[in-house]
């Protein structure tokens, strides 16, 4: 249960120690928008493929 947290903290500490913060900030700043883009694209593709009759079958 605690192992992923311990490993993440150790990896983060190693990254901060080995890699310059000017490189880490843009990389990790871009991670949340990048992970949010995939579900948003799938949702847009799913709703675009529906016709008006699919939304209101009656």
Buried (B, 14 or more C-beta within 10 A) or exposed (E): EEEEEEEEEEEEEEBEEEEEEEEBEEEEEEEEEEEEEEEEEEEEEEEEEEEEEEEEEE
